[in-house]
Amino acid sequence: MDNILLKKQLRREMRERKATVTPQAKQAEADAVFAAIEHLEAFAQARTVLLYYSMPDELPTHRVVNRWAKCKQVYLPRVAGDDLELVCYDGRLDDNNPFHIAEPVGPAIDITPDLVIVPGVAFDQQCNRLGRGRGYYDRLLPSSAALTVGVALTCQIVDHVPCEPHDQPIDIVVTATDVYHSEVTRR
């Protein structure tokens, strides 16, 4: 089976897995994930952090966005055509866009954050990531020298994420129970 079909099948499987996780369990896992990130040296040193404002099927970030914005300069992504642009989070969000997802309000800023927190549909222990299929983060990440941290529910970790040449691996993947490091960050 080719990678496109494998990715489609894995996205379907992940939708089913995530649908079984209660909102309370998602929040409990999110609390554990972000507590682990807050203990990373990279977080302690970061002045600027790119985070995401979660959708209902993702690891929840609403609490942590607001908490981190009190001690770090937090940026959130906003869809601009085929790419993501970064906007400084000031508490304002708007969902009047084609995807009807909450996005930050304000001017786009050309910045390389110190730390990038990346959502995903699935991850493997080698820090490969499966996104939603539009390639937004795959286009954004090569331009960043920042440490990339994938965050996931424990049910989103699989044995193997099918990859293509344009797919960008993550440096670290954090779940409520484990932290996985890519080959690059192990050295």
Sequence and secondary structure as in RCSB ss.txt:
>XXXX:A:sequence
MDNILLKKQLRREMRERKATVTPQAKQAEADAVFAAIEHLEAFAQARTVLLYYSMPDELPTHRVVNRWAKCKQVY
LPRVAGDDLELVCYDGRLDDNNPFHIAEPVGPAIDITPDLVIVPGVAFDQQCNRLGRGRGYYDRLLPSSAALTVG
VALTCQIVDHVPCEPHDQPIDIVVTATDVYHSEVTRR
>XXXX:A:secstr
  HHHHHHHHHHHHHHHHHTS HHHHHHHHHHHHHHHHTSHHHHH SEEE     TTS   HHHHHHHTTTSEEE
EEEEETTEEEEEE  S EE  STT   EE S B     SEEEE  SEEETT  EE SSS HHHHHGGG  SEEEE
E  GGGEES     TT    SEEE SS EEE HHHH 
